Protein backbone atom coordinates (compact mmCIF):
# COMPACT_ATOMS: atom_id res chain seq x y z
CA UNK A 1 0.00 0.00 0.00
CA UNK A 2 1.22 3.48 -0.84
CA UNK A 3 -0.59 6.71 0.06
CA UNK A 4 0.42 9.87 -1.79
CA UNK A 5 -0.82 13.36 -0.99
CA UNK A 6 -1.78 14.82 -4.36
CA UNK A 7 -2.44 18.38 -3.20
CA UNK A 8 -0.88 20.21 -0.27
CA UNK A 9 -2.71 22.28 2.32
CA UNK A 10 -3.17 25.66 0.57
CA UNK A 11 -1.33 28.53 2.23
CA UNK A 12 -4.57 30.54 2.17
CA UNK A 13 -6.21 27.89 4.40
CA UNK A 14 -3.57 28.21 7.13
CA UNK A 15 -4.73 30.27 10.13
CA UNK A 16 -1.64 32.47 10.04
CA UNK A 17 -3.03 35.58 11.73
CA UNK A 18 -4.84 33.58 14.41
CA UNK A 19 -1.64 31.69 15.15
CA UNK A 20 0.38 34.90 15.35
CA UNK A 21 -2.25 36.28 17.74
CA UNK A 22 -1.97 33.05 19.76
CA UNK A 23 1.79 33.61 19.99
CA UNK A 24 1.23 37.32 20.70
CA UNK A 25 3.80 38.26 18.08
CA UNK A 26 4.32 41.97 17.67
CA UNK A 27 3.58 43.75 14.41
CA UNK A 28 5.19 46.58 12.53
CA UNK A 29 8.69 45.12 12.47
CA UNK A 30 10.74 45.04 9.29
CA UNK A 31 10.96 41.21 9.40
CA UNK A 32 7.20 40.54 9.48
CA UNK A 33 7.56 38.50 6.27
CA UNK A 34 10.20 36.29 7.91
CA UNK A 35 7.91 35.68 10.89
CA UNK A 36 5.10 34.72 8.51
CA UNK A 37 7.24 32.11 6.76
CA UNK A 38 8.37 30.65 10.09
CA UNK A 39 4.81 30.59 11.46
CA UNK A 40 3.56 28.82 8.31
CA UNK A 41 6.30 26.21 8.74
CA UNK A 42 5.33 25.56 12.38
CA UNK A 43 1.65 25.29 11.44
CA UNK A 44 2.37 22.85 8.60
CA UNK A 45 4.60 20.74 10.85
CA UNK A 46 1.97 20.64 13.61
CA UNK A 47 -0.81 19.76 11.16
CA UNK A 48 1.30 16.92 9.73
CA UNK A 49 2.16 15.54 13.19
CA UNK A 50 -1.46 15.59 14.37
CA UNK A 51 -2.84 14.14 11.14
CA UNK A 52 -0.32 11.32 11.37
CA UNK A 53 -1.34 10.56 14.95
CA UNK A 54 -5.12 10.54 14.37
CA UNK A 55 -5.39 9.30 10.77
CA UNK A 56 -7.51 12.29 9.72
CA UNK A 57 -6.92 15.08 7.22
CA UNK A 58 -7.66 18.43 8.85
CA UNK A 59 -7.87 20.51 5.67
CA UNK A 60 -9.55 18.96 2.63
CA UNK A 61 -7.25 17.76 -0.15
CA UNK A 62 -6.71 14.91 -2.61
CA UNK A 63 -4.91 11.63 -1.92
CA UNK A 64 -3.93 8.70 -4.14
CA UNK A 65 -3.99 5.20 -2.64
CA UNK A 66 -2.12 2.52 -4.61
CA UNK A 67 -2.73 -1.14 -3.73
CA UNK A 68 -1.54 -4.49 -5.15
CA UNK A 69 -4.98 -6.03 -4.47
CA UNK A 70 -8.19 -5.50 -2.49
CA UNK A 71 -7.93 -6.39 1.19
CA UNK A 72 -11.51 -7.68 0.95
CA UNK A 73 -13.45 -8.38 -2.25
CA UNK A 74 -16.51 -6.51 -0.94
CA UNK A 75 -14.89 -3.35 0.45
CA UNK A 76 -11.57 -1.57 0.90
CA UNK A 77 -10.83 0.62 3.92
CA UNK A 78 -9.32 4.02 3.15
CA UNK A 79 -6.41 5.07 5.37
CA UNK A 80 -7.43 8.72 5.85
CA UNK A 81 -10.75 10.16 7.07
CA UNK A 82 -13.17 11.83 6.71
CA UNK A 83 -13.56 11.10 2.98
CA UNK A 84 -15.99 13.35 1.10
CA UNK A 85 -15.62 11.97 -2.44
CA UNK A 86 -14.04 9.27 -4.58
CA UNK A 87 -12.48 10.91 -7.63
CA UNK A 88 -11.64 7.77 -9.56
CA UNK A 89 -10.75 4.09 -9.31
CA UNK A 90 -8.24 2.79 -11.84
CA UNK A 91 -7.10 -0.80 -12.38
CA UNK A 92 -3.68 -1.33 -13.95
CA UNK A 93 -2.48 -4.56 -15.52
CA UNK A 94 1.06 -5.96 -15.25
CA UNK A 95 2.17 -3.80 -18.20
CA UNK A 96 0.76 -0.64 -16.58
CA UNK A 97 -2.19 -0.21 -18.93
CA UNK A 98 -5.04 1.56 -17.13
CA UNK A 99 -8.74 0.73 -17.02
CA UNK A 100 -10.98 3.32 -15.35
CA UNK A 101 -13.70 1.66 -13.27
CA UNK A 102 -17.18 3.06 -13.92
CA UNK A 103 -18.41 5.13 -10.92
CA UNK A 104 -21.56 3.01 -10.81
CA UNK A 105 -19.47 -0.05 -9.87
CA UNK A 106 -18.50 1.30 -6.44
CA UNK A 107 -19.72 3.59 -3.70
CA UNK A 108 -18.27 5.42 -0.71
CA UNK A 109 -19.24 4.22 2.77
CA UNK A 110 -18.77 7.36 4.83
CA UNK A 111 -17.40 7.00 8.34
CA UNK A 112 -15.59 9.47 10.59
CA UNK A 113 -12.89 6.93 11.43
CA UNK A 114 -12.80 4.17 8.78
CA UNK A 115 -14.42 5.16 5.47
CA UNK A 116 -14.56 2.42 2.85
CA UNK A 117 -14.82 1.95 -0.86
CA UNK A 118 -17.48 -0.72 -1.42
CA UNK A 119 -18.62 -2.61 -4.49
CA UNK A 120 -22.02 -1.38 -5.65
CA UNK A 121 -23.21 -4.86 -6.56
CA UNK A 122 -21.64 -6.59 -3.60
CA UNK A 123 -18.10 -7.06 -4.94
CA UNK A 124 -15.35 -4.75 -6.11
CA UNK A 125 -14.05 -5.29 -9.67
CA UNK A 126 -11.31 -7.96 -9.99
CA UNK A 127 -7.70 -6.78 -10.19
CA UNK A 128 -5.66 -7.99 -13.18
CA UNK A 129 -2.95 -10.58 -12.39
CA UNK A 130 0.19 -8.80 -11.12
CA UNK A 131 -1.70 -5.54 -11.50
CA UNK A 132 -2.58 -2.74 -9.10
CA UNK A 133 -5.36 -0.42 -8.00
CA UNK A 134 -5.27 3.37 -7.80
CA UNK A 135 -7.96 5.14 -5.77
CA UNK A 136 -8.08 8.93 -5.97
CA UNK A 137 -10.13 10.44 -3.14
CA UNK A 138 -10.74 13.69 -1.30
CA UNK A 139 -10.37 13.71 2.48
CA UNK A 140 -10.59 16.39 5.16
CA UNK A 141 -13.03 18.19 7.42
CA UNK A 142 -13.45 20.95 4.84
CA UNK A 143 -11.52 23.42 2.65
CA UNK A 144 -11.19 26.15 5.30
CA UNK A 145 -9.64 26.32 8.78
CA UNK A 146 -13.09 27.11 10.20
CA UNK A 147 -14.14 23.55 9.20
CA UNK A 148 -11.58 21.96 11.55
CA UNK A 149 -13.10 20.87 14.90
CA UNK A 150 -12.18 23.26 17.72
CA UNK A 151 -10.22 20.76 19.82
CA UNK A 152 -8.05 19.75 16.86
CA UNK A 153 -7.48 23.40 15.89
CA UNK A 154 -6.38 24.13 19.47
CA UNK A 155 -4.07 21.10 19.42
CA UNK A 156 -2.42 22.43 16.24
CA UNK A 157 -1.89 25.84 17.86
CA UNK A 158 -0.40 24.29 21.03
CA UNK A 159 1.98 22.05 19.09
CA UNK A 160 2.99 24.78 16.63
CA UNK A 161 3.60 27.16 19.57
CA UNK A 162 5.84 24.49 21.12
CA UNK A 163 7.80 24.25 17.87
CA UNK A 164 8.16 28.04 17.89
CA UNK A 165 9.20 28.20 21.54
CA UNK A 166 11.78 25.43 21.24
CA UNK A 167 13.02 26.29 17.74
CA UNK A 168 16.65 26.42 18.91
CA UNK A 169 16.54 23.31 21.10
CA UNK A 170 18.94 20.53 20.16
CA UNK A 171 17.25 17.61 21.90
CA UNK A 172 14.07 16.07 20.59
CA UNK A 173 11.29 14.05 22.15
CA UNK A 174 9.39 11.21 20.54
CA UNK A 175 6.04 12.08 22.08
CA UNK A 176 3.57 14.92 21.83
CA UNK A 177 2.96 17.21 24.82
CA UNK A 178 0.26 16.03 27.23
CA UNK A 179 -2.12 18.90 26.41
CA UNK A 180 -1.97 18.05 22.70
CA UNK A 181 -2.49 14.34 23.38
CA UNK A 182 -5.51 15.10 25.57
CA UNK A 183 -7.11 17.20 22.83
CA UNK A 184 -6.63 14.65 20.04
CA UNK A 185 -7.41 11.48 22.02
CA UNK A 186 -11.07 11.18 21.00
CA UNK A 187 -10.12 11.51 17.32
CA UNK A 188 -7.66 8.62 17.27
CA UNK A 189 -8.63 5.55 15.25
CA UNK A 190 -8.55 2.46 17.43
CA UNK A 191 -7.54 -0.62 15.47
CA UNK A 192 -8.78 -3.95 16.82
CA UNK A 193 -8.79 -7.59 15.71
CA UNK A 194 -5.47 -7.21 13.93
CA UNK A 195 -7.10 -4.91 11.40
CA UNK A 196 -9.62 -7.55 10.31
CA UNK A 197 -12.56 -5.40 9.23
CA UNK A 198 -10.55 -2.16 9.34
C-alpha positions as CSV (number, residue, x, y, z in Angstrom):
1,X,0.0,0.0,0.0
2,X,1.2,3.5,-0.8
3,X,-0.6,6.7,0.1
4,X,0.4,9.9,-1.8
5,X,-0.8,13.4,-1.0
6,X,-1.8,14.8,-4.4
7,X,-2.4,18.4,-3.2
8,X,-0.9,20.2,-0.3
9,X,-2.7,22.3,2.3
10,X,-3.2,25.7,0.6
11,X,-1.3,28.5,2.2
12,X,-4.6,30.5,2.2
13,X,-6.2,27.9,4.4
14,X,-3.6,28.2,7.1
15,X,-4.7,30.3,10.1
16,X,-1.6,32.5,10.0
17,X,-3.0,35.6,11.7
18,X,-4.8,33.6,14.4
19,X,-1.6,31.7,15.1
20,X,0.4,34.9,15.4
21,X,-2.3,36.3,17.7
22,X,-2.0,33.1,19.8
23,X,1.8,33.6,20.0
24,X,1.2,37.3,20.7
25,X,3.8,38.3,18.1
26,X,4.3,42.0,17.7
27,X,3.6,43.7,14.4
28,X,5.2,46.6,12.5
29,X,8.7,45.1,12.5
30,X,10.7,45.0,9.3
31,X,11.0,41.2,9.4
32,X,7.2,40.5,9.5
33,X,7.6,38.5,6.3
34,X,10.2,36.3,7.9
35,X,7.9,35.7,10.9
36,X,5.1,34.7,8.5
37,X,7.2,32.1,6.8
38,X,8.4,30.6,10.1
39,X,4.8,30.6,11.5
40,X,3.6,28.8,8.3
41,X,6.3,26.2,8.7
42,X,5.3,25.6,12.4
43,X,1.6,25.3,11.4
44,X,2.4,22.8,8.6
45,X,4.6,20.7,10.9
46,X,2.0,20.6,13.6
47,X,-0.8,19.8,11.2
48,X,1.3,16.9,9.7
49,X,2.2,15.5,13.2
50,X,-1.5,15.6,14.4
51,X,-2.8,14.1,11.1
52,X,-0.3,11.3,11.4
53,X,-1.3,10.6,15.0
54,X,-5.1,10.5,14.4
55,X,-5.4,9.3,10.8
56,X,-7.5,12.3,9.7
57,X,-6.9,15.1,7.2
58,X,-7.7,18.4,8.8
59,X,-7.9,20.5,5.7
60,X,-9.6,19.0,2.6
61,X,-7.2,17.8,-0.1
62,X,-6.7,14.9,-2.6
63,X,-4.9,11.6,-1.9
64,X,-3.9,8.7,-4.1
65,X,-4.0,5.2,-2.6
66,X,-2.1,2.5,-4.6
67,X,-2.7,-1.1,-3.7
68,X,-1.5,-4.5,-5.1
69,X,-5.0,-6.0,-4.5
70,X,-8.2,-5.5,-2.5
71,X,-7.9,-6.4,1.2
72,X,-11.5,-7.7,1.0
73,X,-13.5,-8.4,-2.2
74,X,-16.5,-6.5,-0.9
75,X,-14.9,-3.3,0.4
76,X,-11.6,-1.6,0.9
77,X,-10.8,0.6,3.9
78,X,-9.3,4.0,3.1
79,X,-6.4,5.1,5.4
80,X,-7.4,8.7,5.8
81,X,-10.7,10.2,7.1
82,X,-13.2,11.8,6.7
83,X,-13.6,11.1,3.0
84,X,-16.0,13.3,1.1
85,X,-15.6,12.0,-2.4
86,X,-14.0,9.3,-4.6
87,X,-12.5,10.9,-7.6
88,X,-11.6,7.8,-9.6
89,X,-10.8,4.1,-9.3
90,X,-8.2,2.8,-11.8
91,X,-7.1,-0.8,-12.4
92,X,-3.7,-1.3,-14.0
93,X,-2.5,-4.6,-15.5
94,X,1.1,-6.0,-15.3
95,X,2.2,-3.8,-18.2
96,X,0.8,-0.6,-16.6
97,X,-2.2,-0.2,-18.9
98,X,-5.0,1.6,-17.1
99,X,-8.7,0.7,-17.0
100,X,-11.0,3.3,-15.3
101,X,-13.7,1.7,-13.3
102,X,-17.2,3.1,-13.9
103,X,-18.4,5.1,-10.9
104,X,-21.6,3.0,-10.8
105,X,-19.5,0.0,-9.9
106,X,-18.5,1.3,-6.4
107,X,-19.7,3.6,-3.7
108,X,-18.3,5.4,-0.7
109,X,-19.2,4.2,2.8
110,X,-18.8,7.4,4.8
111,X,-17.4,7.0,8.3
112,X,-15.6,9.5,10.6
113,X,-12.9,6.9,11.4
114,X,-12.8,4.2,8.8
115,X,-14.4,5.2,5.5
116,X,-14.6,2.4,2.9
117,X,-14.8,1.9,-0.9
118,X,-17.5,-0.7,-1.4
119,X,-18.6,-2.6,-4.5
120,X,-22.0,-1.4,-5.7
121,X,-23.2,-4.9,-6.6
122,X,-21.6,-6.6,-3.6
123,X,-18.1,-7.1,-4.9
124,X,-15.3,-4.7,-6.1
125,X,-14.0,-5.3,-9.7
126,X,-11.3,-8.0,-10.0
127,X,-7.7,-6.8,-10.2
128,X,-5.7,-8.0,-13.2
129,X,-3.0,-10.6,-12.4
130,X,0.2,-8.8,-11.1
131,X,-1.7,-5.5,-11.5
132,X,-2.6,-2.7,-9.1
133,X,-5.4,-0.4,-8.0
134,X,-5.3,3.4,-7.8
135,X,-8.0,5.1,-5.8
136,X,-8.1,8.9,-6.0
137,X,-10.1,10.4,-3.1
138,X,-10.7,13.7,-1.3
139,X,-10.4,13.7,2.5
140,X,-10.6,16.4,5.2
141,X,-13.0,18.2,7.4
142,X,-13.5,21.0,4.8
143,X,-11.5,23.4,2.7
144,X,-11.2,26.2,5.3
145,X,-9.6,26.3,8.8
146,X,-13.1,27.1,10.2
147,X,-14.1,23.6,9.2
148,X,-11.6,22.0,11.6
149,X,-13.1,20.9,14.9
150,X,-12.2,23.3,17.7
151,X,-10.2,20.8,19.8
152,X,-8.1,19.8,16.9
153,X,-7.5,23.4,15.9
154,X,-6.4,24.1,19.5
155,X,-4.1,21.1,19.4
156,X,-2.4,22.4,16.2
157,X,-1.9,25.8,17.9
158,X,-0.4,24.3,21.0
159,X,2.0,22.1,19.1
160,X,3.0,24.8,16.6
161,X,3.6,27.2,19.6
162,X,5.8,24.5,21.1
163,X,7.8,24.3,17.9
164,X,8.2,28.0,17.9
165,X,9.2,28.2,21.5
166,X,11.8,25.4,21.2
167,X,13.0,26.3,17.7
168,X,16.7,26.4,18.9
169,X,16.5,23.3,21.1
170,X,18.9,20.5,20.2
171,X,17.2,17.6,21.9
172,X,14.1,16.1,20.6
173,X,11.3,14.1,22.2
174,X,9.4,11.2,20.5
175,X,6.0,12.1,22.1
176,X,3.6,14.9,21.8
177,X,3.0,17.2,24.8
178,X,0.3,16.0,27.2
179,X,-2.1,18.9,26.4
180,X,-2.0,18.1,22.7
181,X,-2.5,14.3,23.4
182,X,-5.5,15.1,25.6
183,X,-7.1,17.2,22.8
184,X,-6.6,14.7,20.0
185,X,-7.4,11.5,22.0
186,X,-11.1,11.2,21.0
187,X,-10.1,11.5,17.3
188,X,-7.7,8.6,17.3
189,X,-8.6,5.6,15.3
190,X,-8.6,2.5,17.4
191,X,-7.5,-0.6,15.5
192,X,-8.8,-3.9,16.8
193,X,-8.8,-7.6,15.7
194,X,-5.5,-7.2,13.9
195,X,-7.1,-4.9,11.4
196,X,-9.6,-7.5,10.3
197,X,-12.6,-5.4,9.2
198,X,-10.5,-2.2,9.3
